[in-house]
Amino acid sequence: MLDKSIFVLGSFVLACSAKVGRFPRPGESITAERVTIEPGGKGMNQAIMARRLGVAVDGLMAVGDDLAASFAVPALEHADLPETMLVRIAGQTGSGVAFIDAAGETSLAIASGVNLALSAAHVREKARAIEGAALVAAQFEIADAPIREAFALAQRAGVPTLLNPSPFRTVHDDILGSTSILIVNETEARGLAAMFGWDEDIATPPRFIAELGPAILERGPGLVVLTRGAAGAIAVMADAEPVLQPSFPVDAIDTLGAGDAFAATLGVRLAEGLPLAKALRDAAAAGALTTTRHGVFDALPSSDEIAAVTDFQTSSIAQKSA
């Protein structure tokens, strides 16, 4: 059990998602099977996931002065997260709209609102918490400045950092250089390849292992993970064999929060000192379990649920090998 907090540079978004048989065509109105309105945002989701793993969580999240902001405090209370994570800034609270089709695939639009007003000055006010954390995690629903400041503080204090550059934009050299763990999906990996001036095929699994992953490692991170949805995940480290993590077979109904569940679980498990293979397995299980339920807030699994899935898989493999 960690005796330090996970510090999440968060984003708060009031999320509306519609479960539909198929994505609507331009100009078309269709019937939704289900509409869910809930507190979300990649940072909020990752903070909730970390807390459900039983670790203490601190961090920063911005909310505005509109009606949507009123969802934040009850959401934090329900998730057992500290209200002190909130920064109140004049403006519009982040919001998002998603469609989820019959296969569980998603199409998503986010208006970041005051999430983009979170600043380096806000981060400096939390410097002691960052320097005393077990891990500092960030994503790209906030601006570069607070990430740059928090990661620099963490790096100077010897605190590992985790970056999930989603939604993707250019990852500047100083941020990448102060990132310990980089987690990207296939779309984000292609974005990185384009950023480096390489062809997108370098993001395919064989070339990610042989070329793109090692090239990213040379720019700062100690671990780079490529998530591939139902195809699993691949992790590369310097001077080590790549680790291939298969997915857990589930009947997916909503993939919206799977990436956040994976990222937070991997970060927590590594901060707890688990071996990479075990941390990846727990992360894959967390992501898979999240897809079996509607929405994200109540779909993110507990540590016990993750253990039940991984223990069952381990037992099944042992029986087949016997």
KELONU-54531 format. One record per residue (C-alpha): residue number from 1; residue in three letters; y, x negated, z negated. Coordinates in nm, 4 decimals, always signed. Each point is the difference from the previous one (the first is absolute). Layout:
BEGIN
num=NUM | residu=ala | y=Y | x=X | z=Z
...
***
This chain:
BEGIN
num=1 | residu=met | y=+0.0000 | x=+0.0000 | z=+0.0000
num=2 | residu=leu | y=+0.3435 | x=-0.1314 | z=+0.0937
num=3 | residu=asp | y=+0.2452 | x=-0.0677 | z=-0.2812
num=4 | residu=lys | y=+0.2884 | x=-0.0044 | z=+0.2489
num=5 | residu=ser | y=+0.1500 | x=+0.2668 | z=+0.2256
num=6 | residu=ile | y=-0.0233 | x=+0.0419 | z=+0.3725
num=7 | residu=phe | y=+0.3578 | x=+0.0133 | z=+0.1287
num=8 | residu=val | y=+0.0443 | x=+0.2298 | z=+0.3012
num=9 | residu=leu | y=+0.3109 | x=-0.0132 | z=+0.2167
num=10 | residu=gly | y=-0.0375 | x=+0.3624 | z=+0.0862
num=11 | residu=ser | y=+0.1210 | x=+0.2756 | z=+0.2216
num=12 | residu=phe | y=+0.0215 | x=+0.3639 | z=-0.1028
num=13 | residu=val | y=-0.0422 | x=+0.2614 | z=+0.2700
num=14 | residu=leu | y=-0.0332 | x=+0.3765 | z=-0.0220
num=15 | residu=ala | y=-0.2883 | x=+0.0438 | z=+0.2414
num=16 | residu=cys | y=-0.0941 | x=+0.3090 | z=+0.1981
num=17 | residu=ser | y=-0.3300 | x=-0.0088 | z=+0.1877
num=18 | residu=ala | y=-0.1645 | x=+0.2611 | z=+0.2209
num=19 | residu=lys | y=-0.3725 | x=+0.0159 | z=+0.0723
num=20 | residu=val | y=-0.0432 | x=+0.1106 | z=+0.3610
num=21 | residu=gly | y=-0.2854 | x=+0.0335 | z=+0.2451
num=22 | residu=arg | y=+0.1787 | x=-0.2361 | z=+0.2386
num=23 | residu=phe | y=+0.3401 | x=-0.1622 | z=+0.0292
num=24 | residu=pro | y=+0.2635 | x=+0.2315 | z=+0.1543
num=25 | residu=arg | y=+0.1220 | x=-0.0628 | z=+0.3534
num=26 | residu=pro | y=+0.3724 | x=-0.0387 | z=+0.0727
num=27 | residu=gly | y=+0.1766 | x=+0.3333 | z=-0.0528
num=28 | residu=glu | y=-0.3115 | x=+0.1659 | z=-0.1426
num=29 | residu=ser | y=-0.0325 | x=+0.1880 | z=-0.3318
num=30 | residu=ile | y=-0.3505 | x=+0.0151 | z=-0.1452
num=31 | residu=thr | y=-0.1659 | x=+0.1452 | z=-0.3079
num=32 | residu=ala | y=-0.0705 | x=-0.2328 | z=-0.2922
num=33 | residu=glu | y=-0.3147 | x=+0.0379 | z=-0.2048
num=34 | residu=arg | y=+0.1761 | x=-0.1396 | z=-0.3047
num=35 | residu=val | y=+0.3435 | x=-0.1346 | z=-0.0937
num=36 | residu=thr | y=+0.0431 | x=-0.2397 | z=-0.2929
num=37 | residu=ile | y=+0.3318 | x=-0.0958 | z=-0.1583
num=38 | residu=glu | y=-0.0288 | x=-0.2816 | z=-0.2518
num=39 | residu=pro | y=+0.1705 | x=-0.3127 | z=-0.1342
num=40 | residu=gly | y=-0.0974 | x=-0.3020 | z=+0.2049
num=41 | residu=gly | y=+0.1226 | x=-0.3082 | z=+0.1781
num=42 | residu=lys | y=-0.2000 | x=-0.3172 | z=+0.0487
num=43 | residu=gly | y=+0.1444 | x=-0.1617 | z=-0.3112
num=44 | residu=met | y=-0.0555 | x=+0.3088 | z=-0.2136
num=45 | residu=asn | y=-0.3570 | x=+0.0308 | z=+0.1286
num=46 | residu=gln | y=-0.0770 | x=-0.3632 | z=-0.0774
num=47 | residu=ala | y=+0.1455 | x=+0.0323 | z=-0.3494
num=48 | residu=ile | y=-0.2108 | x=+0.3099 | z=-0.0686
num=49 | residu=met | y=-0.3126 | x=-0.1718 | z=+0.1315
num=50 | residu=ala | y=+0.0576 | x=-0.3049 | z=-0.2176
num=51 | residu=arg | y=+0.0483 | x=+0.2197 | z=-0.3061
num=52 | residu=arg | y=-0.3208 | x=+0.1921 | z=+0.0749
num=53 | residu=leu | y=-0.1805 | x=-0.3316 | z=-0.0141
num=54 | residu=gly | y=+0.1056 | x=-0.0216 | z=-0.3635
num=55 | residu=val | y=+0.2681 | x=-0.2697 | z=+0.0207
num=56 | residu=ala | y=+0.3599 | x=+0.0188 | z=-0.1180
num=57 | residu=val | y=+0.2518 | x=+0.0507 | z=+0.2804
num=58 | residu=asp | y=+0.3709 | x=-0.0778 | z=+0.0203
num=59 | residu=gly | y=+0.2322 | x=-0.0142 | z=+0.2959
num=60 | residu=leu | y=+0.2949 | x=+0.1470 | z=+0.1845
num=61 | residu=met | y=+0.0382 | x=+0.3181 | z=+0.2069
num=62 | residu=ala | y=+0.3205 | x=+0.1577 | z=+0.1263
num=63 | residu=val | y=+0.0772 | x=+0.3723 | z=+0.0015
num=64 | residu=gly | y=+0.3136 | x=+0.1778 | z=+0.1132
num=65 | residu=asp | y=+0.2162 | x=+0.2753 | z=-0.1445
num=66 | residu=asp | y=-0.1504 | x=+0.2890 | z=+0.1960
num=67 | residu=leu | y=-0.2608 | x=+0.2672 | z=-0.0802
num=68 | residu=ala | y=-0.2869 | x=-0.2226 | z=+0.1097
num=69 | residu=ala | y=+0.0873 | x=-0.2460 | z=-0.2778
num=70 | residu=ser | y=-0.1005 | x=+0.2610 | z=-0.2601
num=71 | residu=phe | y=-0.3647 | x=-0.0543 | z=+0.0932
num=72 | residu=ala | y=+0.0065 | x=-0.3634 | z=-0.1120
num=73 | residu=val | y=-0.0024 | x=+0.0167 | z=-0.3801
num=74 | residu=pro | y=-0.2792 | x=+0.2621 | z=-0.0253
num=75 | residu=ala | y=-0.2008 | x=-0.2011 | z=+0.2535
num=76 | residu=leu | y=+0.0331 | x=-0.3190 | z=-0.2016
num=77 | residu=glu | y=-0.0933 | x=+0.1820 | z=-0.3197
num=78 | residu=his | y=-0.3067 | x=+0.1530 | z=+0.1651
num=79 | residu=ala | y=-0.1060 | x=-0.3403 | z=+0.1331
num=80 | residu=asp | y=+0.0625 | x=-0.1694 | z=-0.3381
num=81 | residu=leu | y=+0.2628 | x=-0.2280 | z=+0.1506
num=82 | residu=pro | y=+0.3204 | x=-0.0996 | z=-0.1830
num=83 | residu=glu | y=+0.3200 | x=+0.1874 | z=+0.0860
num=84 | residu=thr | y=+0.1786 | x=-0.3345 | z=-0.0271
num=85 | residu=met | y=-0.1338 | x=-0.0792 | z=+0.3479
num=86 | residu=leu | y=+0.2596 | x=+0.2388 | z=+0.1471
num=87 | residu=val | y=+0.3332 | x=-0.1135 | z=+0.1406
num=88 | residu=arg | y=+0.2391 | x=+0.2870 | z=+0.0722
num=89 | residu=ile | y=+0.2233 | x=-0.0540 | z=+0.3037
num=90 | residu=ala | y=+0.2405 | x=+0.2466 | z=+0.1601
num=91 | residu=gly | y=-0.1504 | x=+0.1319 | z=+0.3226
num=92 | residu=gln | y=-0.3117 | x=+0.1569 | z=+0.1399
num=93 | residu=thr | y=-0.3387 | x=-0.0529 | z=-0.1604
num=94 | residu=gly | y=-0.2691 | x=-0.1266 | z=+0.2376
num=95 | residu=ser | y=-0.2007 | x=+0.2671 | z=+0.1801
num=96 | residu=gly | y=-0.2851 | x=+0.0118 | z=+0.2448
num=97 | residu=val | y=-0.1953 | x=+0.2343 | z=+0.2258
num=98 | residu=ala | y=-0.3609 | x=-0.0533 | z=+0.1081
num=99 | residu=phe | y=-0.2562 | x=+0.1751 | z=+0.2165
num=100 | residu=ile | y=-0.3700 | x=-0.0510 | z=-0.0766
num=101 | residu=asp | y=-0.2427 | x=+0.1041 | z=+0.2746
num=102 | residu=ala | y=-0.3582 | x=+0.1244 | z=-0.0277
num=103 | residu=ala | y=-0.1369 | x=-0.3563 | z=-0.0026
num=104 | residu=gly | y=+0.2285 | x=-0.0999 | z=-0.2861
num=105 | residu=glu | y=+0.2266 | x=-0.2153 | z=+0.2185
num=106 | residu=thr | y=+0.3706 | x=+0.0107 | z=-0.0780
num=107 | residu=ser | y=+0.3340 | x=+0.0027 | z=+0.1761
num=108 | residu=leu | y=+0.2906 | x=-0.0729 | z=-0.2318
num=109 | residu=ala | y=+0.3817 | x=-0.0167 | z=-0.0047
num=110 | residu=ile | y=+0.1996 | x=-0.1342 | z=-0.2970
num=111 | residu=ala | y=+0.3713 | x=+0.0236 | z=-0.0802
num=112 | residu=ser | y=+0.0424 | x=-0.2798 | z=-0.2522
num=113 | residu=gly | y=+0.3295 | x=+0.1261 | z=-0.1442
num=114 | residu=val | y=+0.1148 | x=-0.1901 | z=-0.3084
num=115 | residu=asn | y=-0.3200 | x=-0.2053 | z=-0.0032
num=116 | residu=leu | y=+0.1894 | x=-0.2287 | z=+0.2385
num=117 | residu=ala | y=+0.2853 | x=-0.0285 | z=-0.2518
num=118 | residu=leu | y=-0.2205 | x=-0.1725 | z=-0.2563
num=119 | residu=ser | y=+0.1624 | x=-0.3415 | z=-0.0286
num=120 | residu=ala | y=-0.0470 | x=-0.3559 | z=-0.1160
num=121 | residu=ala | y=+0.2354 | x=+0.0813 | z=-0.2883
num=122 | residu=his | y=-0.2364 | x=+0.2754 | z=-0.1173
num=123 | residu=val | y=-0.2834 | x=-0.2525 | z=+0.0143
num=124 | residu=arg | y=+0.1887 | x=-0.2585 | z=-0.2028
num=125 | residu=glu | y=+0.0389 | x=+0.2558 | z=-0.2784
num=126 | residu=lys | y=-0.3818 | x=-0.0004 | z=-0.0220
num=127 | residu=ala | y=-0.0378 | x=-0.3774 | z=+0.0244
num=128 | residu=arg | y=-0.1782 | x=-0.0411 | z=-0.3338
num=129 | residu=ala | y=-0.2548 | x=+0.2697 | z=+0.0872
num=130 | residu=ile | y=-0.0666 | x=-0.1627 | z=+0.3380
num=131 | residu=glu | y=-0.0377 | x=-0.3470 | z=-0.1487
num=132 | residu=gly | y=-0.2437 | x=+0.1338 | z=-0.2606
num=133 | residu=ala | y=-0.2104 | x=+0.2101 | z=+0.2387
num=134 | residu=ala | y=-0.3584 | x=-0.0586 | z=+0.1100
num=135 | residu=leu | y=+0.0903 | x=+0.0901 | z=+0.3605
num=136 | residu=val | y=+0.3082 | x=+0.1141 | z=+0.1922
num=137 | residu=ala | y=-0.0727 | x=+0.2396 | z=+0.2880
num=138 | residu=ala | y=+0.2282 | x=+0.1272 | z=+0.2759
num=139 | residu=gln | y=-0.0087 | x=+0.1973 | z=+0.3234
num=140 | residu=phe | y=+0.2494 | x=+0.0637 | z=+0.2798
num=141 | residu=glu | y=+0.1420 | x=+0.3400 | z=-0.0954
num=142 | residu=ile | y=+0.2725 | x=-0.2034 | z=-0.1712
num=143 | residu=ala | y=+0.2372 | x=-0.2633 | z=+0.1401
num=144 | residu=asp | y=-0.0622 | x=-0.3740 | z=+0.0237
num=145 | residu=ala | y=+0.2574 | x=-0.1023 | z=-0.2627
num=146 | residu=pro | y=-0.1808 | x=+0.1330 | z=-0.3098
num=147 | residu=ile | y=-0.3340 | x=-0.1316 | z=+0.1262
num=148 | residu=arg | y=+0.1494 | x=-0.3427 | z=+0.0684
num=149 | residu=glu | y=+0.1547 | x=-0.0121 | z=-0.3482
num=150 | residu=ala | y=-0.3076 | x=+0.1266 | z=-0.1852
num=151 | residu=phe | y=-0.2412 | x=-0.2286 | z=+0.1842
num=152 | residu=ala | y=+0.2248 | x=-0.3011 | z=-0.0578
num=153 | residu=leu | y=+0.0162 | x=+0.0788 | z=-0.3728
num=154 | residu=ala | y=-0.3771 | x=+0.0468 | z=-0.0092
num=155 | residu=gln | y=-0.0707 | x=-0.3192 | z=+0.1928
num=156 | residu=arg | y=+0.2165 | x=-0.2090 | z=-0.2320
num=157 | residu=ala | y=-0.1829 | x=+0.1496 | z=-0.2995
num=158 | residu=gly | y=-0.3457 | x=-0.0567 | z=+0.1508
num=159 | residu=val | y=-0.0656 | x=+0.3734 | z=+0.0404
num=160 | residu=pro | y=-0.2065 | x=+0.1008 | z=+0.3070
num=161 | residu=thr | y=+0.1523 | x=+0.2416 | z=+0.2502
num=162 | residu=leu | y=-0.1507 | x=+0.2599 | z=+0.2327
num=163 | residu=leu | y=+0.1678 | x=+0.1311 | z=+0.3133
num=164 | residu=asn | y=-0.1087 | x=+0.2958 | z=+0.2107
num=165 | residu=pro | y=+0.2544 | x=-0.0053 | z=+0.2873
num=166 | residu=ser | y=-0.0204 | x=+0.3712 | z=+0.0772
num=167 | residu=pro | y=+0.1706 | x=+0.1636 | z=+0.1811
num=168 | residu=phe | y=+0.0089 | x=-0.3188 | z=+0.2010
num=169 | residu=arg | y=+0.3132 | x=-0.1987 | z=+0.0770
num=170 | residu=thr | y=+0.0661 | x=-0.3723 | z=+0.0426
num=171 | residu=val | y=-0.1302 | x=-0.1979 | z=-0.2964
num=172 | residu=his | y=+0.2528 | x=-0.2755 | z=-0.0574
num=173 | residu=asp | y=-0.1210 | x=-0.3521 | z=-0.0685
num=174 | residu=asp | y=+0.1342 | x=-0.0191 | z=-0.3556
num=175 | residu=ile | y=-0.1736 | x=+0.3232 | z=-0.1011
num=176 | residu=leu | y=-0.3260 | x=-0.1018 | z=+0.1669
num=177 | residu=gly | y=+0.0279 | x=-0.3417 | z=-0.1601
num=178 | residu=ser | y=+0.0209 | x=+0.1533 | z=-0.3484
num=179 | residu=thr | y=-0.2867 | x=+0.2451 | z=+0.0601
num=180 | residu=ser | y=-0.3329 | x=-0.0815 | z=-0.1657
num=181 | residu=ile | y=-0.2033 | x=+0.2904 | z=+0.1414
num=182 | residu=leu | y=+0.0811 | x=+0.1629 | z=+0.3332
num=183 | residu=ile | y=-0.1744 | x=+0.3256 | z=+0.0943
num=184 | residu=val | y=+0.0411 | x=+0.1375 | z=+0.3527
num=185 | residu=asn | y=-0.1739 | x=+0.2649 | z=+0.2047
num=186 | residu=glu | y=-0.0774 | x=-0.0495 | z=+0.3671
num=187 | residu=thr | y=+0.3357 | x=+0.1382 | z=+0.1168
num=188 | residu=glu | y=+0.1892 | x=-0.2286 | z=-0.2386
num=189 | residu=ala | y=-0.2130 | x=-0.2970 | z=+0.1041
num=190 | residu=arg | y=+0.1003 | x=+0.0614 | z=+0.3616
num=191 | residu=gly | y=+0.3610 | x=+0.0159 | z=-0.1164
num=192 | residu=leu | y=-0.0367 | x=-0.3390 | z=-0.1665
num=193 | residu=ala | y=-0.1589 | x=-0.1408 | z=+0.3139
num=194 | residu=ala | y=+0.2928 | x=+0.1234 | z=+0.2097
num=195 | residu=met | y=+0.2429 | x=-0.1405 | z=-0.2570
num=196 | residu=phe | y=-0.1583 | x=-0.3425 | z=+0.0429
num=197 | residu=gly | y=+0.0124 | x=+0.0340 | z=+0.3795
num=198 | residu=trp | y=-0.3757 | x=+0.0407 | z=+0.0427
num=199 | residu=asp | y=-0.1965 | x=+0.2579 | z=+0.1947
num=200 | residu=glu | y=-0.1222 | x=+0.3042 | z=-0.1934
num=201 | residu=asp | y=-0.3668 | x=-0.0877 | z=+0.0633
num=202 | residu=ile | y=+0.0335 | x=-0.2691 | z=-0.2657
num=203 | residu=ala | y=-0.0125 | x=+0.2855 | z=-0.2549
num=204 | residu=thr | y=-0.3577 | x=+0.0939 | z=+0.0963
num=205 | residu=pro | y=-0.2561 | x=-0.0923 | z=-0.2709
num=206 | residu=pro | y=-0.1434 | x=-0.3181 | z=+0.1600
num=207 | residu=arg | y=+0.3438 | x=-0.1389 | z=+0.0854
num=208 | residu=phe | y=+0.1469 | x=+0.1150 | z=-0.3323
num=209 | residu=ile | y=-0.2645 | x=-0.2095 | z=-0.1759
num=210 | residu=ala | y=+0.0346 | x=-0.3003 | z=+0.2296
num=211 | residu=glu | y=+0.3704 | x=+0.0023 | z=+0.0888
num=212 | residu=leu | y=+0.2400 | x=+0.2599 | z=-0.1426
num=213 | residu=gly | y=-0.1202 | x=-0.0097 | z=-0.3602
num=214 | residu=pro | y=+0.0131 | x=-0.3821 | z=-0.0256
num=215 | residu=ala | y=+0.3424 | x=-0.0039 | z=+0.1692
num=216 | residu=ile | y=+0.1349 | x=+0.2426 | z=-0.2604
num=217 | residu=leu | y=-0.1521 | x=-0.2080 | z=-0.2800
num=218 | residu=glu | y=+0.1961 | x=-0.3021 | z=+0.1267
num=219 | residu=arg | y=+0.3205 | x=+0.2006 | z=-0.0539
num=220 | residu=gly | y=-0.0547 | x=+0.0537 | z=-0.3728
num=221 | residu=pro | y=-0.2550 | x=+0.2615 | z=-0.1095
num=222 | residu=gly | y=-0.3171 | x=-0.1161 | z=-0.1712
num=223 | residu=leu | y=-0.1929 | x=+0.3086 | z=+0.1079
num=224 | residu=val | y=+0.0356 | x=+0.2229 | z=+0.3064
num=225 | residu=val | y=-0.1901 | x=+0.3277 | z=+0.0259
num=226 | residu=leu | y=-0.0413 | x=+0.2107 | z=+0.3135
num=227 | residu=thr | y=-0.0878 | x=+0.3631 | z=-0.0730
num=228 | residu=arg | y=-0.1794 | x=+0.1892 | z=+0.2767
num=229 | residu=gly | y=-0.0481 | x=+0.3522 | z=-0.1352
num=230 | residu=ala | y=-0.3560 | x=+0.1188 | z=+0.0481
num=231 | residu=ala | y=-0.0903 | x=-0.3447 | z=+0.1372
num=232 | residu=gly | y=+0.0636 | x=-0.1664 | z=-0.3374
num=233 | residu=ala | y=+0.2124 | x=-0.3053 | z=-0.0789
num=234 | residu=ile | y=+0.0099 | x=-0.3743 | z=+0.0650
num=235 | residu=ala | y=+0.1457 | x=-0.2590 | z=-0.2375
num=236 | residu=val | y=+0.0829 | x=-0.3584 | z=+0.0876
num=237 | residu=met | y=+0.0997 | x=-0.2881 | z=-0.2284
num=238 | residu=ala | y=+0.0603 | x=-0.3675 | z=+0.0694
num=239 | residu=asp | y=-0.3094 | x=-0.2212 | z=-0.0256
num=240 | residu=ala | y=-0.2304 | x=+0.2972 | z=-0.0623
num=241 | residu=glu | y=-0.2318 | x=+0.2186 | z=+0.2042
num=242 | residu=pro | y=+0.1465 | x=+0.3387 | z=+0.0986
num=243 | residu=val | y=-0.1150 | x=+0.2948 | z=-0.2082
num=244 | residu=leu | y=-0.1066 | x=+0.3110 | z=+0.1921
num=245 | residu=gln | y=+0.0113 | x=+0.3258 | z=-0.1950
num=246 | residu=pro | y=-0.1667 | x=+0.3017 | z=+0.1616
num=247 | residu=ser | y=+0.1446 | x=+0.3433 | z=-0.0616
num=248 | residu=phe | y=-0.1614 | x=+0.2580 | z=-0.2248
num=249 | residu=pro | y=-0.1327 | x=+0.2925 | z=+0.2071
num=250 | residu=val | y=+0.1781 | x=+0.3198 | z=-0.1049
num=251 | residu=asp | y=+0.0999 | x=+0.3311 | z=+0.1529
num=252 | residu=ala | y=+0.3704 | x=-0.0693 | z=+0.0427
num=253 | residu=ile | y=+0.2384 | x=+0.2949 | z=-0.0024
num=254 | residu=asp | y=+0.3347 | x=-0.1777 | z=-0.0564
num=255 | residu=thr | y=+0.0615 | x=-0.3734 | z=+0.0504
num=256 | residu=leu | y=+0.3638 | x=+0.0093 | z=-0.1096
num=257 | residu=gly | y=-0.0236 | x=-0.2040 | z=-0.3216
num=258 | residu=ala | y=-0.3002 | x=-0.2182 | z=+0.0774
num=259 | residu=gly | y=+0.1995 | x=-0.3136 | z=+0.0789
num=260 | residu=asp | y=+0.2022 | x=+0.0278 | z=-0.3211
num=261 | residu=ala | y=-0.3165 | x=+0.0486 | z=-0.2061
num=262 | residu=phe | y=-0.1558 | x=-0.3060 | z=+0.1643
num=263 | residu=ala | y=+0.3049 | x=-0.2240 | z=-0.0487
num=264 | residu=ala | y=+0.0597 | x=+0.0909 | z=-0.3636
num=265 | residu=thr | y=-0.3669 | x=-0.0316 | z=-0.0941
num=266 | residu=leu | y=-0.0383 | x=-0.3372 | z=+0.1692
num=267 | residu=gly | y=+0.3113 | x=-0.1303 | z=-0.1742
num=268 | residu=val | y=-0.1059 | x=+0.1244 | z=-0.3433
num=269 | residu=arg | y=-0.3555 | x=-0.1290 | z=+0.0287
num=270 | residu=leu | y=+0.1143 | x=-0.3448 | z=+0.1121
num=271 | residu=ala | y=+0.2566 | x=-0.0078 | z=-0.2815
num=272 | residu=glu | y=-0.2850 | x=+0.0806 | z=-0.2392
num=273 | residu=gly | y=-0.1803 | x=-0.3099 | z=+0.1258
num=274 | residu=leu | y=-0.2787 | x=+0.1660 | z=+0.1978
num=275 | residu=pro | y=-0.1547 | x=-0.1930 | z=+0.2906
num=276 | residu=leu | y=+0.1424 | x=+0.0896 | z=+0.3399
num=277 | residu=ala | y=-0.3219 | x=+0.1680 | z=+0.1194
num=278 | residu=lys | y=-0.0099 | x=+0.2308 | z=-0.3029
num=279 | residu=ala | y=+0.3717 | x=+0.0746 | z=+0.0222
num=280 | residu=leu | y=-0.0359 | x=+0.0901 | z=+0.3694
num=281 | residu=arg | y=-0.2956 | x=+0.2264 | z=-0.0738
num=282 | residu=asp | y=+0.1929 | x=+0.1905 | z=-0.2663
num=283 | residu=ala | y=+0.3015 | x=+0.0243 | z=+0.2317
num=284 | residu=ala | y=-0.2118 | x=+0.1380 | z=+0.2841
num=285 | residu=ala | y=-0.1572 | x=+0.2538 | z=-0.2355
num=286 | residu=ala | y=+0.3425 | x=+0.1094 | z=-0.1253
num=287 | residu=gly | y=+0.1250 | x=+0.0484 | z=+0.3541
num=288 | residu=ala | y=-0.3095 | x=+0.1923 | z=+0.1038
num=289 | residu=leu | y=+0.0080 | x=+0.2306 | z=-0.3024
num=290 | residu=thr | y=+0.3653 | x=+0.0826 | z=+0.0629
num=291 | residu=thr | y=-0.0844 | x=+0.1325 | z=+0.3478
num=292 | residu=thr | y=-0.2445 | x=+0.2561 | z=-0.1380
num=293 | residu=arg | y=+0.2748 | x=+0.2095 | z=-0.1626
num=294 | residu=his | y=+0.3141 | x=+0.1726 | z=+0.1213
num=295 | residu=gly | y=+0.3329 | x=-0.1692 | z=-0.0646
num=296 | residu=val | y=+0.0506 | x=-0.3266 | z=-0.1858
num=297 | residu=phe | y=+0.1396 | x=+0.0550 | z=-0.3507
num=298 | residu=asp | y=-0.3131 | x=+0.1667 | z=-0.1358
num=299 | residu=ala | y=-0.2331 | x=-0.1656 | z=+0.2516
num=300 | residu=leu | y=+0.0354 | x=-0.3583 | z=-0.1241
num=301 | residu=pro | y=-0.3209 | x=-0.0797 | z=-0.1916
num=302 | residu=ser | y=-0.0597 | x=-0.1289 | z=-0.3510
num=303 | residu=ser | y=-0.1706 | x=-0.3261 | z=-0.0890
num=304 | residu=asp | y=-0.3117 | x=+0.1938 | z=-0.1071
num=305 | residu=glu | y=-0.0194 | x=+0.1761 | z=+0.3371
num=306 | residu=ile | y=+0.0264 | x=-0.3304 | z=+0.1826
num=307 | residu=ala | y=-0.2703 | x=-0.1528 | z=-0.2212
num=308 | residu=ala | y=-0.2322 | x=+0.2932 | z=+0.0672
num=309 | residu=val | y=+0.0290 | x=-0.0499 | z=+0.3764
num=310 | residu=thr | y=-0.0388 | x=-0.3792 | z=-0.0044
num=311 | residu=asp | y=-0.2883 | x=+0.0113 | z=-0.2499
num=312 | residu=phe | y=-0.1794 | x=+0.2566 | z=+0.2158
num=313 | residu=gln | y=+0.0416 | x=-0.2156 | z=+0.3108
num=314 | residu=thr | y=-0.1242 | x=-0.3105 | z=-0.1849
num=315 | residu=ser | y=-0.3024 | x=+0.1909 | z=-0.1284
num=316 | residu=ser | y=-0.0781 | x=+0.1348 | z=+0.3475
num=317 | residu=ile | y=+0.0171 | x=-0.3469 | z=+0.1550
num=318 | residu=ala | y=-0.2249 | x=-0.1413 | z=-0.2725
num=319 | residu=gln | y=-0.2582 | x=+0.2745 | z=+0.0563
num=320 | residu=lys | y=-0.0036 | x=-0.0631 | z=+0.3760
num=321 | residu=ser | y=-0.0473 | x=-0.3717 | z=-0.0587
num=322 | residu=ala | y=-0.2881 | x=+0.0495 | z=-0.2449
***
